[in-house]
Amino acid sequence: MSLISQSVAAISSLEKVTGETIVGSSSPLRNLDARDVEISGADTTRPKKRKKEHKKEDAQLVKEQQQEMKNLENFLFGSLYSPVEFGKHEEVNGLSGEEKEAPALYIMDRSANSSLSAYEGDFGLLDESVNEEEPQQRKPVWIDEEEEKATVNITNVSRLRKLRKEEDEKSISGSEYVSRLRAQHAKLNPSTEWAQLDVQTSGGSDDDDLSSDDENAVVMADGYDDVDSIDDILRTSDNLVEKSGGKLLRGLLEYSRLVDANAEEPSNGPIHSVQFHRNAQLLLATGLDRRLRFFQIDGKRNTKIQSIFLEDCPIRKASFLPDGSQVIISGRRRFFYSLDLVKAKVDKIGPLVGREEKSLEVFEVSPDSSTVAFIGNEGYILLVSTKTKELIGTLKMNGTVRSLAFTDNGRQLLSSGGDGQVYHWDLRTRTCIDKGVDEGCINGTALGTSPNGALFAAGSDSGIVNIYNREEFLGGKKKPLKAIENLTTKVEFLKFNHDAQILAICSRMKKSSLKLIHVPSFTTFSNWPPPKKNLQYPSCLDFSPEGGYMAVGNAAGKVLLYKLHHYRHA
């Protein structure tokens, strides 16, 4: 055994017996062994101390984070948890002397008559806003330095002599010239005070004739309490005169030609039906090419939305239900189609049970979207439910049926045909309540009713259109209000616009055979059809729900689109 190993073993055995550490020896060996013993004893207690220190540090860190979050919330939103107590905030946070001497980042102003400001930079603005007696002056954005240098002789031009303040005054500076012009304009036009942003009305006794709405900042004279209408005027730059509810003047119709409604995809055959959806943005166009096309109407692009091809049905007529949920499509077939716009599903319906009709190409939809009336054989009118798509009843005329029209919100039905008479049917009892001869008519070919049900128009194969008052007709007065004789061929289409001020009459047998009637005066518009534009052979027409658009389908497969300027909305 070496000398070093023997010494270490002796020292360790002695410490075990006495339980004390031997200190005082000056030998290097003894000093080295004593340090080793101290290190080995400290290693056992150090992990426990570290755990306690880590726990204290974690607890202190959580407290600091919570306090920091509260300080941040108080900084942004004010004291949310407890009112600020001056002198105690520093003790809680344990701030050092240097931090105490540092200036505060923010202060809380809790005075009763001033608003709360969280930033020191806001106090200058607050002081200015509190002083209400000083008027707010607008500063010019740009100043022309040449105005001070320029001089204007106000005696050379006679109309500028009124700007003189003294009789012998001749020349003034440019800035003075501008200020005098502004003063002269204000003097001649005193009614433009509403446009001045700096004008403030006082609540004294001098303004008793004015009432101010503080919430909307609108000053109104007594008797004008409709603030919403004033806001609408100030909110838009459109014309102040509402044209859509006004009276349409006779003589000339203001209109303009727009991009064709089906310009993106014209039809390969004649157009037989055009109709606007109730939202005025969707238009359907159908024809003998067996395609049902939908277009989004904006007057500029008229984007095509969808096209549906029906292989076994050249389409003669298609119509939206008034509620906008379905489209009824028919042709010269024993069946018809129903397109559900919500589910995007096409259903084939028919033949109708108990009927032998080979064609259901002519029909009308009731305004309440509950019934579809088809023209049948031998004077029969077939009533079909839009919900069940089943035959719910029939009506029988003495002659053949050529045309149908609903009125009174779908409770009554008008029909005409080969016997030259107009029938009125009550659909609740399914009985004929009145019939009368259409004056001068041998074969009735078209019917049209006004949206309010007050008027109806009847067309014949001779081209004459009679306009009747429906109440007078039912009361026994069968004399028409006016007989329109502008067409010379068979009338095939009649359509009133939404306010019954325009009546469109159409014949497919002659080019540009489309007339627009001014209903209040029973006269035609002299500038329609367009003198230098050929409408080809018009076949159908529809007005948008608010009258702003008019779509005309022709035999060339185009849907012409026009804007009627009298009506502001589509």
C-alpha positions as CSV (number, residue, x, y, z in Angstrom):
1,M,0.0,0.0,0.0
2,S,1.3,3.4,-0.9
3,L,1.8,6.2,1.5
4,I,-1.0,8.3,0.2
5,S,-3.6,5.6,0.5
6,Q,-2.6,4.8,4.0
7,S,-2.9,8.4,5.1
8,V,-6.4,8.8,3.6
9,A,-7.6,5.6,5.2
10,A,-6.3,6.6,8.6
11,I,-7.9,10.0,8.5
12,S,-11.3,8.7,7.4
13,S,-11.3,6.0,10.1
14,L,-10.5,8.6,12.8
15,E,-13.4,10.9,11.6
16,K,-15.8,8.0,11.8
17,V,-14.8,7.2,15.4
18,T,-14.8,10.8,16.8
19,G,-17.5,12.2,14.5
20,E,-15.4,15.4,14.2
21,T,-13.3,16.8,11.4
22,I,-9.6,17.0,12.1
23,V,-8.4,20.6,11.5
24,G,-5.2,22.3,12.3
25,S,-2.6,20.1,10.6
26,S,-0.4,22.1,8.3
27,S,0.3,19.3,5.8
28,P,-1.0,19.6,2.3
29,L,-2.3,16.2,2.4
30,R,-4.5,16.9,5.4
31,N,-5.8,20.1,3.8
32,L,-6.8,18.3,0.6
33,D,-8.6,15.6,2.4
34,A,-10.6,18.1,4.5
35,R,-11.9,19.9,1.4
36,D,-12.9,16.6,-0.1
37,V,-14.9,15.7,2.9
38,E,-16.7,19.1,3.0
39,I,-17.7,18.8,-0.7
40,S,-19.0,15.3,-0.3
41,G,-21.2,16.4,2.7
42,A,-22.6,19.4,0.9
43,D,-23.7,17.5,-2.2
44,T,-26.4,15.7,-0.2
45,T,-28.2,18.9,1.0
46,R,-27.9,21.0,-2.1
47,P,-30.8,19.4,-4.2
48,K,-33.3,20.2,-1.4
49,K,-32.2,23.8,-1.2
50,R,-32.4,24.2,-5.0
51,K,-36.0,22.9,-5.0
52,K,-37.0,25.4,-2.3
53,E,-35.3,28.2,-4.2
54,H,-37.1,27.2,-7.5
55,K,-40.5,27.2,-5.7
56,K,-39.8,30.6,-4.3
57,E,-38.7,32.0,-7.6
58,D,-41.8,30.5,-9.4
59,A,-44.2,32.0,-6.8
60,Q,-42.5,35.4,-7.1
61,L,-42.7,35.2,-10.9
62,V,-46.4,34.5,-10.8
63,K,-47.0,37.4,-8.5
64,E,-45.0,39.7,-10.7
65,Q,-46.9,38.6,-13.8
66,Q,-50.3,39.1,-12.1
67,Q,-49.3,42.5,-10.9
68,E,-48.0,43.4,-14.4
69,M,-51.3,42.3,-16.0
70,K,-53.3,44.5,-13.5
71,N,-51.0,47.4,-14.2
72,L,-51.5,47.0,-17.9
73,E,-55.3,46.7,-17.7
74,N,-55.4,49.8,-15.4
75,F,-53.2,51.6,-18.0
76,L,-55.5,50.8,-20.9
77,F,-59.0,50.8,-19.3
78,G,-58.6,52.6,-16.0
79,S,-58.8,51.0,-12.6
80,L,-61.1,48.0,-13.1
81,Y,-60.6,46.2,-9.8
82,S,-60.1,48.9,-7.2
83,P,-59.7,52.6,-7.1
84,V,-56.2,54.0,-7.3
85,E,-54.8,54.8,-3.8
86,F,-51.9,57.2,-4.0
87,G,-48.9,56.3,-1.8
88,K,-49.6,52.5,-1.6
89,H,-48.9,51.5,-5.2
90,E,-45.1,51.9,-4.7
91,E,-45.1,49.8,-1.5
92,V,-47.0,47.0,-3.1
93,N,-44.7,46.8,-6.1
94,G,-41.6,47.3,-4.0
95,L,-40.2,50.0,-6.4
96,S,-36.6,51.0,-6.0
97,G,-35.5,54.6,-5.3
98,E,-34.7,55.3,-8.9
99,E,-38.0,54.0,-10.1
100,K,-39.9,56.1,-7.5
101,E,-38.1,59.2,-8.7
102,A,-39.0,58.5,-12.4
103,P,-42.0,60.4,-13.8
104,A,-45.3,58.6,-14.1
105,L,-46.2,57.2,-17.4
106,Y,-49.9,58.1,-17.0
107,I,-52.3,59.7,-14.6
108,M,-55.9,59.1,-13.8
109,D,-58.2,62.2,-14.0
110,R,-61.4,61.5,-12.0
111,S,-62.8,65.0,-12.0
112,A,-66.6,65.1,-12.4
113,N,-66.8,67.7,-15.2
114,S,-64.0,66.5,-17.5
115,S,-63.5,63.4,-19.6
116,L,-61.0,60.7,-18.7
117,S,-57.7,60.9,-20.6
118,A,-55.0,58.1,-20.2
119,Y,-52.2,59.9,-22.0
120,E,-50.3,63.0,-21.2
121,G,-50.4,64.1,-24.8
122,D,-54.2,64.4,-24.6
123,F,-54.2,67.1,-22.0
124,G,-53.5,69.8,-24.5
125,L,-56.5,68.7,-26.6
126,L,-58.6,68.4,-23.5
127,D,-57.8,72.0,-22.4
128,E,-58.8,73.3,-25.8
129,S,-62.0,71.3,-25.9
130,V,-63.1,72.5,-22.4
131,N,-62.9,76.1,-23.5
132,E,-66.1,76.2,-25.4
133,E,-66.2,80.0,-25.6
134,E,-63.4,80.1,-28.2
135,P,-64.8,79.3,-31.7
136,Q,-63.0,76.7,-33.7
137,Q,-61.4,78.1,-36.8
138,R,-60.5,76.1,-39.9
139,K,-57.0,76.5,-41.3
140,P,-56.5,76.6,-45.1
141,V,-54.8,73.5,-46.5
142,W,-52.8,75.5,-49.0
143,I,-52.0,79.2,-49.4
144,D,-51.1,80.8,-52.7
145,E,-48.2,83.2,-52.0
146,E,-48.8,84.9,-55.3
147,E,-52.1,86.3,-54.1
148,E,-50.3,88.7,-51.8
149,K,-48.1,89.9,-54.6
150,A,-50.8,90.2,-57.2
151,T,-53.0,93.3,-57.6
152,V,-56.5,93.5,-59.1
153,N,-58.0,96.7,-60.6
154,I,-61.6,96.6,-59.7
155,T,-62.6,99.7,-61.7
156,N,-61.8,98.3,-65.2
157,V,-64.6,95.8,-65.1
158,S,-68.1,97.1,-64.3
159,R,-69.3,94.0,-62.5
160,L,-66.3,94.3,-60.1
161,R,-67.1,97.8,-59.0
162,K,-69.6,96.5,-56.5
163,L,-66.6,95.2,-54.5
164,R,-65.3,98.7,-53.7
165,K,-65.6,99.8,-50.1
166,E,-64.6,103.4,-50.9
167,E,-65.6,105.4,-54.0
168,D,-62.0,106.3,-55.0
169,E,-60.7,102.7,-54.4
170,K,-59.1,101.3,-57.6
171,S,-56.6,98.4,-56.9
172,I,-56.6,95.8,-54.1
173,S,-54.4,92.8,-53.4
174,G,-55.2,89.3,-54.5
175,S,-56.0,88.0,-51.1
176,E,-58.3,90.9,-50.4
177,Y,-60.0,90.4,-53.8
178,V,-60.7,86.7,-52.9
179,S,-62.1,87.6,-49.5
180,R,-64.4,90.2,-51.0
181,L,-65.7,87.8,-53.6
182,R,-66.5,85.3,-50.9
183,A,-68.3,87.9,-48.9
184,Q,-70.3,89.0,-51.9
185,H,-71.2,85.3,-52.6
186,A,-72.4,84.8,-49.0
187,K,-74.4,88.0,-49.3
188,L,-76.2,86.9,-52.4
189,N,-76.7,83.2,-51.3
190,P,-77.5,83.2,-47.6
191,S,-79.2,79.8,-47.9
192,T,-76.0,77.8,-47.9
193,E,-75.4,78.0,-44.2
194,W,-76.1,74.3,-43.8
195,A,-72.9,73.6,-45.7
196,Q,-70.7,75.5,-43.3
197,L,-68.9,73.2,-40.8
198,D,-68.0,75.9,-38.4
199,V,-71.5,77.3,-37.8
200,Q,-72.8,76.5,-34.3
201,T,-76.2,77.4,-33.1
202,S,-76.7,78.7,-29.6
203,G,-79.5,77.6,-27.3
204,G,-80.6,81.2,-26.5
205,S,-84.0,82.7,-26.8
206,D,-83.1,84.0,-30.3
207,D,-83.3,80.4,-31.7
208,D,-86.7,79.5,-30.3
209,D,-87.9,78.8,-33.9
210,L,-85.4,76.1,-34.3
211,S,-85.3,72.6,-32.7
212,S,-82.0,70.7,-32.6
213,D,-81.6,67.0,-32.7
214,D,-78.4,66.5,-30.6
215,E,-78.1,62.8,-31.5
216,N,-77.9,63.3,-35.2
217,A,-76.5,66.8,-35.2
218,V,-79.3,68.1,-37.5
219,V,-80.9,71.5,-37.1
220,M,-84.5,71.6,-38.2
221,A,-87.2,74.1,-38.2
222,D,-90.4,73.5,-36.2
223,G,-92.7,71.0,-37.8
224,Y,-89.9,68.9,-39.4
225,D,-89.4,66.0,-37.1
226,D,-88.5,63.4,-39.7
227,V,-84.8,63.2,-39.1
228,D,-84.4,60.0,-41.2
229,S,-85.5,61.7,-44.4
230,I,-83.0,64.6,-43.9
231,D,-80.3,62.1,-43.2
232,D,-81.2,60.3,-46.5
233,I,-80.8,63.6,-48.4
234,L,-77.4,64.3,-46.9
235,R,-76.2,60.7,-47.4
236,T,-76.4,60.6,-51.2
237,S,-75.6,62.8,-54.1
238,D,-78.6,61.7,-56.2
239,N,-81.4,63.9,-57.3
240,L,-83.5,65.4,-54.5
241,V,-86.7,64.7,-56.5
242,E,-87.9,61.1,-56.3
243,K,-88.9,60.2,-59.8
244,S,-90.0,56.6,-59.2
245,G,-93.2,57.7,-57.4
246,G,-93.9,60.6,-59.7
247,K,-96.3,60.9,-62.6
248,L,-95.0,59.7,-66.0
249,L,-95.5,62.4,-68.7
250,R,-97.0,61.7,-72.0
251,G,-95.4,62.2,-75.4
252,L,-91.8,61.2,-75.2
253,L,-90.4,58.4,-73.2
254,E,-86.9,58.8,-71.7
255,Y,-84.9,55.6,-72.3
256,S,-81.5,54.3,-73.3
257,R,-80.3,51.1,-74.9
258,L,-78.1,48.9,-72.8
259,V,-76.0,45.8,-73.5
260,D,-78.3,42.9,-74.7
261,A,-79.4,40.9,-71.7
262,N,-78.2,37.6,-73.3
263,A,-75.1,39.1,-75.0
264,E,-72.9,36.4,-73.4
265,E,-74.9,33.6,-75.0
266,P,-77.6,34.5,-77.5
267,S,-80.3,31.9,-78.3
268,N,-80.0,29.7,-81.4
269,G,-83.8,30.1,-82.0
270,P,-86.6,32.6,-81.4
271,I,-87.1,33.9,-77.9
272,H,-90.5,33.0,-76.6
273,S,-90.3,34.1,-72.9
274,V,-88.4,36.6,-70.9
275,Q,-89.1,37.4,-67.3
276,F,-87.4,39.2,-64.4
277,H,-87.1,37.5,-61.0
278,R,-88.6,39.4,-58.0
279,N,-85.1,40.5,-57.0
280,A,-84.8,42.4,-60.3
281,Q,-81.2,41.0,-60.8
282,L,-82.1,37.7,-62.4
283,L,-83.6,37.3,-65.8
284,L,-84.7,34.1,-67.6
285,A,-84.7,33.8,-71.4
286,T,-86.1,30.7,-73.2
287,G,-86.8,29.7,-76.7
288,L,-87.1,26.9,-79.2
289,D,-83.5,25.9,-78.8
290,R,-84.6,24.0,-75.7
291,R,-82.4,25.9,-73.3
292,L,-83.4,27.8,-70.2
293,R,-80.8,30.5,-69.5
294,F,-80.4,32.7,-66.5
295,F,-78.6,36.1,-66.6
296,Q,-77.5,38.5,-63.9
297,I,-78.7,41.9,-65.1
298,D,-76.5,44.9,-64.3
299,G,-76.8,46.8,-67.6
300,K,-73.1,46.5,-68.3
301,R,-72.0,42.9,-68.6
302,N,-75.2,40.9,-67.9
303,T,-73.3,37.8,-66.8
304,K,-74.7,34.4,-67.7
305,I,-75.3,32.4,-64.5
306,Q,-76.6,29.0,-65.7
307,S,-78.1,27.2,-68.7
308,I,-80.4,24.2,-68.5
309,F,-81.0,22.0,-71.6
310,L,-84.3,20.1,-71.9
311,E,-83.8,17.4,-74.5
312,D,-87.5,16.5,-75.2
313,C,-89.2,20.0,-74.9
314,P,-88.8,23.0,-77.2
315,I,-89.8,25.7,-74.8
316,R,-92.8,27.8,-75.6
317,K,-93.2,29.5,-72.3
318,A,-91.4,29.7,-68.9
319,S,-92.4,31.7,-65.9
320,F,-91.2,32.4,-62.3
321,L,-93.6,31.8,-59.5
322,P,-94.2,35.2,-57.9
323,D,-92.5,34.1,-54.7
324,G,-89.4,33.3,-56.7
325,S,-89.0,29.7,-55.6
326,Q,-89.8,27.8,-58.9
327,V,-89.9,28.1,-62.6
328,I,-92.7,26.5,-64.6
329,I,-91.6,25.4,-68.1
330,S,-93.9,24.2,-70.9
331,G,-93.9,23.4,-74.6
332,R,-96.1,21.7,-77.2
333,R,-96.1,18.6,-75.1
334,R,-98.5,16.7,-72.9
335,F,-96.3,17.3,-69.9
336,F,-94.5,20.3,-68.3
337,Y,-91.4,20.9,-66.2
338,S,-90.9,22.4,-62.8
339,L,-87.5,23.8,-61.8
340,D,-86.9,24.2,-58.1
341,L,-84.5,27.1,-57.7
342,V,-83.6,26.3,-54.1
343,K,-82.8,22.6,-54.7
344,A,-81.6,23.1,-58.3
345,K,-83.8,20.2,-59.3
346,V,-85.9,19.7,-62.5
347,D,-89.1,17.6,-62.3
348,K,-91.1,16.4,-65.2
349,I,-94.9,16.5,-64.5
350,G,-97.7,15.0,-66.5
351,P,-99.6,14.0,-68.4
352,L,-102.4,15.3,-66.1
353,V,-104.6,12.6,-64.8
354,G,-107.9,12.3,-66.7
355,R,-106.9,14.8,-69.4
356,E,-106.0,14.2,-73.1
357,E,-104.5,17.5,-74.0
358,K,-101.6,17.1,-76.4
359,S,-100.2,20.6,-75.6
360,L,-99.8,22.6,-72.4
361,E,-97.9,25.4,-74.0
362,V,-100.0,28.3,-72.7
363,F,-100.4,29.0,-69.0
364,E,-100.5,31.7,-66.4
365,V,-99.4,31.7,-62.7
366,S,-101.5,33.2,-60.0
367,P,-100.0,36.2,-58.0
368,D,-100.2,34.2,-54.8
369,S,-98.1,31.4,-56.3
370,S,-100.7,28.8,-55.5
371,T,-102.2,27.9,-58.8
372,V,-101.1,27.4,-62.5
373,A,-103.9,27.7,-65.1
374,F,-103.3,25.8,-68.4
375,I,-105.3,26.2,-71.6
376,G,-106.9,22.9,-72.5
377,N,-109.0,21.6,-75.3
378,E,-112.6,22.5,-76.2
379,G,-112.8,25.6,-73.9
380,Y,-111.4,23.9,-70.8
381,I,-109.1,25.7,-68.3
382,L,-107.0,23.3,-66.2
383,L,-106.1,24.4,-62.7
384,V,-103.0,22.8,-61.2
385,S,-101.6,23.2,-57.7
386,T,-98.0,24.5,-57.5
387,K,-97.4,22.4,-54.4
388,T,-98.7,19.0,-55.4
389,K,-98.5,19.5,-59.2
390,E,-101.8,17.8,-59.5
391,L,-105.0,18.8,-61.2
392,I,-107.3,20.4,-58.7
393,G,-110.2,21.7,-60.9
394,T,-111.4,22.7,-64.4
395,L,-113.4,25.6,-65.8
396,K,-115.4,25.5,-69.1
397,M,-116.0,28.3,-71.6
398,N,-118.5,28.2,-74.4
399,G,-115.8,28.7,-77.1
400,T,-112.2,27.9,-77.3
401,V,-109.7,29.4,-74.9
402,R,-106.9,31.6,-76.3
403,S,-105.7,33.7,-73.3
404,L,-105.8,33.9,-69.5
405,A,-105.0,36.6,-66.9
406,F,-105.2,36.5,-63.1
407,T,-106.5,39.4,-61.0
408,D,-107.5,40.3,-57.4
409,N,-104.4,38.6,-56.0
410,G,-105.2,35.3,-57.6
411,R,-108.8,35.0,-56.4
412,Q,-110.3,35.8,-59.9
413,L,-109.3,34.7,-63.4
414,L,-110.1,36.3,-66.8
415,S,-110.3,34.3,-70.0
416,S,-111.1,35.1,-73.6
417,G,-111.2,33.1,-76.8
418,G,-113.0,32.2,-80.0
419,D,-116.4,33.5,-79.0
420,G,-115.2,37.1,-78.6
421,Q,-116.2,37.4,-74.9
422,V,-114.3,38.1,-71.7
423,Y,-115.1,35.7,-68.8
424,H,-114.6,36.5,-65.1
425,W,-114.1,33.4,-62.9
426,D,-114.2,33.2,-59.1
427,L,-111.6,30.6,-58.2
428,R,-112.9,30.2,-54.7
429,T,-116.3,28.9,-56.0
430,R,-115.0,28.0,-59.5
431,T,-118.0,29.7,-61.1
432,C,-118.3,32.3,-63.8
433,I,-119.4,35.6,-62.1
434,D,-119.6,37.7,-65.3
435,K,-119.0,37.6,-69.1
436,G,-119.3,40.3,-71.7
437,V,-118.5,40.9,-75.3
438,D,-115.2,42.6,-76.0
439,E,-116.3,45.5,-78.2
440,G,-115.3,44.9,-81.9
441,C,-113.7,41.6,-81.2
442,I,-114.3,38.4,-83.1
443,N,-111.5,36.2,-81.7
444,G,-109.8,37.3,-78.5
445,T,-106.1,36.6,-78.5
446,A,-104.5,38.3,-75.5
447,L,-105.4,39.6,-72.0
448,G,-103.5,41.7,-69.5
449,T,-104.4,43.1,-66.1
450,S,-102.9,45.9,-64.1
451,P,-101.1,45.0,-60.8
452,N,-103.8,46.7,-58.7
453,G,-106.6,45.0,-60.6
454,A,-108.4,48.3,-61.6
455,L,-107.8,47.9,-65.4
456,F,-107.6,45.1,-67.9
457,A,-106.7,45.1,-71.6
458,A,-108.1,42.7,-74.2
459,G,-106.5,42.2,-77.6
460,S,-107.9,40.6,-80.7
461,D,-106.7,39.1,-84.0
462,S,-107.6,42.4,-85.8
463,G,-104.9,44.3,-83.9
464,I,-107.3,46.4,-81.7
465,V,-106.6,46.6,-78.0
466,N,-109.5,47.7,-75.7
467,I,-108.7,49.0,-72.2
468,Y,-111.5,48.5,-69.6
469,N,-112.2,49.6,-66.1
470,R,-112.8,46.2,-64.4
471,E,-115.3,47.4,-61.8
472,E,-117.4,49.1,-64.5
473,F,-117.2,46.0,-66.7
474,L,-118.5,43.8,-63.9
475,G,-121.2,46.4,-63.1
476,G,-122.6,46.2,-66.6
477,K,-120.8,49.0,-68.5
478,K,-119.0,47.1,-71.3
479,K,-117.8,50.2,-73.0
480,P,-114.0,50.4,-73.2
481,L,-112.2,53.4,-71.8
482,K,-110.0,53.5,-74.9
483,A,-109.6,51.4,-78.1
484,I,-105.9,51.3,-79.2
485,E,-105.6,50.9,-83.0
486,N,-101.9,51.2,-83.5
487,L,-101.3,47.6,-84.5
488,T,-102.6,46.0,-87.7
489,T,-101.8,42.4,-87.0
490,K,-102.9,39.9,-84.4
491,V,-102.1,41.0,-80.8
492,E,-100.2,38.3,-79.0
493,F,-98.9,39.9,-75.9
494,L,-100.1,42.5,-73.4
495,K,-98.2,43.7,-70.3
496,F,-98.7,46.4,-67.7
497,N,-95.7,47.7,-65.8
498,H,-95.6,47.8,-62.0
499,D,-97.5,51.1,-61.5
500,A,-99.8,50.6,-64.5
501,Q,-98.6,53.8,-66.3
502,I,-97.2,51.9,-69.3
503,L,-98.9,49.2,-71.3
504,A,-96.9,47.2,-73.8
505,I,-98.7,45.7,-76.8
506,C,-97.0,43.3,-79.2
507,S,-97.5,41.4,-82.4
508,R,-95.1,38.8,-83.7
509,M,-96.3,39.0,-87.3
510,K,-94.6,42.3,-88.3
511,K,-91.2,43.9,-87.7
512,S,-90.9,46.4,-84.8
513,S,-94.6,45.8,-84.1
514,L,-94.3,46.8,-80.4
515,K,-96.0,49.8,-79.0
516,L,-95.9,51.4,-75.5
517,I,-99.0,53.1,-74.3
518,H,-99.2,55.9,-71.8
519,V,-102.1,54.6,-69.8
520,P,-103.2,57.8,-68.0
521,S,-103.7,59.6,-71.3
522,F,-104.3,56.5,-73.5
523,T,-101.7,57.7,-76.0
524,T,-98.7,56.1,-77.5
525,F,-95.1,57.3,-76.9
526,S,-94.1,58.9,-80.2
527,N,-90.4,58.0,-79.8
528,W,-91.1,54.3,-79.4
529,P,-90.1,52.0,-81.1
530,P,-86.7,53.6,-81.8
531,P,-86.9,55.2,-85.2
532,K,-83.4,54.1,-86.4
533,K,-83.4,50.7,-84.6
534,N,-85.0,47.6,-85.9
535,L,-86.5,45.4,-83.1
536,Q,-86.9,42.5,-85.6
537,Y,-90.0,40.5,-84.9
538,P,-90.7,41.0,-81.1
539,S,-92.2,38.1,-79.4
540,C,-92.3,38.8,-75.7
541,L,-91.5,41.6,-73.2
542,D,-91.2,42.1,-69.4
543,F,-90.6,45.0,-67.1
544,S,-88.4,44.8,-64.0
545,P,-90.3,44.8,-60.6
546,E,-89.6,48.6,-60.0
547,G,-89.8,49.5,-63.7
548,G,-86.2,50.6,-64.3
549,Y,-85.5,47.9,-67.0
550,M,-87.4,46.6,-69.9
551,A,-86.4,43.4,-71.7
552,V,-87.7,42.6,-75.2
553,G,-87.2,39.2,-76.8
554,N,-87.3,38.8,-80.6
555,A,-87.2,36.1,-83.3
556,A,-83.5,36.6,-83.9
557,G,-82.6,35.0,-80.5
558,K,-81.7,38.3,-78.8
559,V,-83.0,39.9,-75.6
560,L,-82.8,43.7,-76.0
561,L,-82.4,45.6,-72.8
562,Y,-83.5,49.2,-72.2
563,K,-83.3,51.5,-69.2
564,L,-86.4,53.6,-68.5
565,H,-85.0,56.8,-66.9
566,H,-88.3,57.8,-65.2
567,Y,-87.9,54.9,-62.8
568,R,-84.8,55.1,-60.6
569,H,-84.8,51.4,-59.4
570,A,-84.8,48.2,-61.2
